[in-house]
Amino acid sequence: MSHPSTPPPPPASALNQERLQLLRQIQNALEGPMVFLGFVWLVLLVVELIWGLSPALQLVNYAIWGVFILDFLLQFTLAPEKLPFLKSNWLTAVSLVVPALRVFRIARFARVLGTVRAARGLRLVRVLSSLNRGMKSLGAAMGRRGFGYMLTLSVAVLFAGAAGMYAFENEVAGGLSSFSEALWWTAMILISLGSEYWPKTPEGRALCFVLALYGFSIFGYFTALLASFFLDQDAASPTSDVAGAHQVEELRQEVQELRRELQAVLALHQSAASGPTSPEKSAPGPNGDGGEG
């Protein structure tokens, strides 16, 4: 008696393609809620660094953290290739691991042992990783393009960076005594002016380097945007020799019209060259049979 044969398993490539398609569908479905939770988590981080969280806000923070963990585990399970997924999302993984150290009192245990620098280092990692998640949420919400995205991103970096600097520098002698002072100092760093104050803690110096690097990068963008604005204003003047976007568009249309006219002339020339034969060959001969007797 023959047993029914089991169907062969699908090829690995087809299975990976199905898992990748399912992963994209889940990411598209959860994009909106995750973007909102990313903003809320970043705001809670700023509030925690400046004033601390109440028990209710702490519970909300833990709930959002749990949702992020479930989302990360789901994406990791569905990812066809695990190692490339971890390489591209390692900072997200770190941002989910660091709160666990606080939940299990590891950071407090390290503080009891006198390793305050280790606790501050964990806080620095949390600030940078949370800021990275907020930037990803902002990029997903605004499409990573345009002046509005860059301006909103800079405001988020300003407040998160100021909160981190205040948390690191308010406990040292001669440090930042208030959040408003930290906010002013961070704004000066972002616009590349700087100030007389220099961070005294290693964590503050590391965060200062990240903020200065971001400010240096974004300064070029806003400078180019401002120069483009003035060039467009100058090009709008009828007496200006500067070609603006409108003039460039008119020139492009003229070039397209010239191309169409040239193509029409070439087509007419080719049709004339491949038309009826010459009169000598087409004229009838004396016997009426064509040009040859």
C-alpha positions in Angstrom: 0.0 0.0 0.0 1.5 3.3 -1.1 1.5 6.3 1.2 0.7 9.7 -0.3 3.8 11.6 -1.0 4.4 14.9 0.8 4.9 17.9 -1.3 8.4 19.2 -1.5 9.3 22.2 0.7 9.4 25.5 -1.2 12.9 26.7 -2.2 14.8 28.8 0.3 14.8 31.8 -2.0 11.0 31.8 -2.4 10.5 31.4 1.4 12.8 34.3 2.1 11.0 36.4 -0.5 7.7 35.6 1.2 9.1 36.5 4.7 10.5 39.7 3.3 7.2 40.7 1.8 5.4 39.9 5.1 8.0 42.0 7.0 7.4 45.0 4.7 3.6 44.7 5.1 4.0 44.7 8.9 6.4 47.6 8.8 4.0 49.6 6.7 1.0 48.8 8.9 2.9 49.7 12.1 4.7 52.7 10.8 2.3 55.3 12.0 2.0 54.0 15.6 5.7 53.5 15.9 6.5 57.0 14.7 4.1 58.4 17.3 5.6 56.2 20.1 9.1 57.2 19.0 8.3 60.9 19.5 6.7 60.2 22.9 9.7 58.2 24.0 12.1 61.0 23.1 9.9 63.6 24.9 9.9 61.3 28.0 13.6 61.0 27.9 14.0 64.8 27.9 11.6 65.1 30.8 13.4 62.4 32.7 16.8 64.0 32.2 15.6 67.4 33.4 12.9 66.9 36.0 12.5 63.1 36.4 9.5 61.0 35.7 6.5 60.5 37.9 5.3 56.9 38.6 2.6 57.3 35.9 5.0 58.6 33.3 7.5 55.9 34.3 4.8 53.3 33.6 4.1 54.8 30.2 7.8 54.8 29.5 8.1 51.1 30.3 5.0 50.3 28.2 6.5 52.0 25.2 9.7 50.2 25.8 7.9 46.9 25.8 6.1 47.7 22.5 9.5 48.5 20.9 11.0 45.2 22.1 8.0 43.2 20.7 8.3 45.1 17.4 12.1 44.5 17.2 11.7 40.8 18.0 9.0 40.4 15.4 11.1 42.1 12.7 14.1 40.0 13.7 12.1 36.8 13.5 10.8 37.6 10.0 14.1 38.9 8.7 15.4 36.4 6.1 19.0 37.2 7.0 19.6 37.8 10.8 23.2 39.1 10.8 22.6 41.9 8.2 19.5 42.9 10.1 21.4 43.2 13.3 24.2 45.2 11.6 21.7 47.7 10.2 19.8 48.0 13.5 22.5 47.7 16.1 21.8 51.1 17.6 18.1 50.3 18.0 19.1 47.1 19.8 21.3 49.0 22.1 18.5 51.5 22.9 16.3 48.6 23.9 19.0 46.9 26.1 20.0 50.0 28.1 16.6 50.5 29.8 16.8 46.8 30.9 19.9 47.7 33.0 17.8 50.2 34.9 14.9 47.8 35.3 17.1 45.1 36.8 18.8 47.7 39.0 22.2 47.0 37.4 22.9 50.8 37.0 22.0 51.4 40.7 24.3 48.5 41.7 27.1 50.0 39.7 26.5 53.3 41.4 26.7 51.7 44.8 30.0 50.2 43.9 31.3 53.6 43.0 31.3 53.3 39.2 29.5 56.5 38.6 31.3 56.9 35.3 29.8 53.6 34.1 26.3 54.8 35.0 26.9 58.0 33.1 28.2 56.1 30.2 25.0 54.1 30.1 23.0 57.3 30.2 25.0 58.7 27.3 24.3 55.6 25.2 20.6 55.9 26.0 20.6 59.6 25.0 22.3 58.9 21.7 20.2 55.8 20.9 16.9 57.5 21.8 17.8 60.5 19.7 18.6 58.1 16.8 15.1 56.5 17.2 13.5 60.0 17.3 15.4 60.9 14.1 14.2 57.8 12.4 10.6 58.5 13.4 10.9 62.0 12.2 12.4 60.9 8.9 9.5 58.4 8.4 6.9 61.0 9.2 8.3 63.8 6.9 9.9 61.8 4.2 13.5 63.0 4.9 13.3 65.9 2.6 12.7 69.7 2.6 13.3 72.6 4.9 10.6 71.5 7.4 12.2 68.2 8.1 15.7 69.6 8.7 14.3 72.4 10.9 12.2 70.0 13.0 15.1 67.6 13.3 17.4 70.4 14.5 14.9 71.5 17.1 14.7 67.9 18.4 18.5 67.6 18.5 18.6 70.9 20.3 16.3 69.9 23.2 17.5 66.4 23.5 21.1 67.5 23.4 20.5 70.2 26.0 18.8 67.7 28.3 21.7 65.3 28.0 24.3 68.1 28.6 22.3 69.3 31.7 22.1 65.8 33.1 25.9 65.3 32.7 27.1 68.8 33.6 24.8 70.0 36.4 26.5 67.9 39.1 30.0 69.1 38.6 31.6 72.2 40.0 31.2 75.1 37.7 28.9 73.1 35.3 25.6 74.0 33.7 23.4 75.1 36.6 20.1 75.2 34.7 18.4 73.7 31.7 18.0 77.1 30.1 21.8 77.6 30.3 22.3 74.1 28.8 19.8 75.0 26.0 21.6 78.2 25.2 25.0 76.4 25.2 23.7 73.7 22.9 22.2 76.3 20.5 25.6 78.0 20.3 27.3 74.6 19.5 24.8 73.8 16.8 25.3 77.1 15.0 29.0 76.6 15.2 29.6 79.7 17.4 30.5 77.9 20.6 30.9 79.5 24.0 33.5 79.9 26.8 32.2 76.8 28.7 33.8 73.5 28.0 32.3 70.2 29.2 34.0 68.8 32.3 32.7 65.2 32.2 33.9 62.7 29.6 30.2 62.0 28.7 29.5 65.6 28.2 32.6 65.9 26.0 31.4 63.0 23.9 27.9 64.4 23.5 29.5 67.8 22.7 31.4 66.2 19.9 28.3 64.6 18.5 26.4 67.9 18.7 29.2 69.8 17.0 29.5 67.2 14.2 25.7 67.5 13.6 25.9 71.3 13.7 28.8 71.4 11.2 26.8 69.1 8.9 23.6 71.0 9.1 25.2 74.4 8.9 26.3 73.7 5.3 22.7 72.7 4.4 21.1 75.9 5.7 23.9 78.0 4.2 23.2 76.4 0.8 19.5 76.9 1.2 19.9 80.5 2.1 22.2 81.1 -0.8 19.7 79.4 -3.1 16.9 81.6 -1.8 18.8 84.8 -2.5 19.9 83.6 -6.0 16.3 82.9 -6.8 15.3 86.3 -5.7 18.0 87.9 -7.8 17.1 85.8 -10.8 13.5 86.9 -10.6 14.6 90.5 -11.4 14.2 91.3 -15.1 17.6 93.1 -15.2 19.5 90.3 -13.6 22.0 88.2 -15.5 21.6 85.2 -13.1 19.5 82.3 -14.5 16.9 81.1 -12.1 14.8 78.0 -12.0 12.2 79.7 -14.3 14.8 80.6 -16.9 16.3 77.2 -16.8 12.9 75.6 -17.4 12.3 77.8 -20.4 15.7 76.9 -21.8 14.9 73.2 -21.3 11.6 73.6 -23.2 13.3 75.4 -26.1 15.9 72.6 -26.3 13.1 70.0 -26.5 11.3 71.9 -29.2 14.5 72.2 -31.3 15.1 68.5 -30.8 11.6 67.7 -32.1 12.1 70.0 -35.1 15.4 68.4 -35.9 13.9 64.9 -35.7 11.1 66.0 -38.1 13.7 67.4 -40.6 15.7 64.2 -40.4 12.6 62.0 -40.9 11.6 64.1 -44.0 15.1 63.8 -45.4 15.0 60.0 -45.0 11.6 59.7 -46.6 12.8 61.7 -49.6 15.9 59.6 -50.0 13.9 56.4 -49.9 11.1 57.6 -52.3 10.5 56.8 -56.0 13.5 56.0 -58.2 15.1 58.4 -60.6 13.4 59.4 -63.9 16.1 57.8 -66.0 15.2 54.3 -64.7 11.5 54.9 -64.5 11.0 56.3 -68.1 9.6 53.7 -70.6 11.9 52.5 -73.4 11.3 52.5 -77.1 9.6 49.0 -76.8 7.4 50.2 -73.9 9.1 47.8 -71.5 10.8 50.2 -69.1 14.1 51.9 -70.0 16.0 49.2 -71.8 15.3 47.9 -75.3 
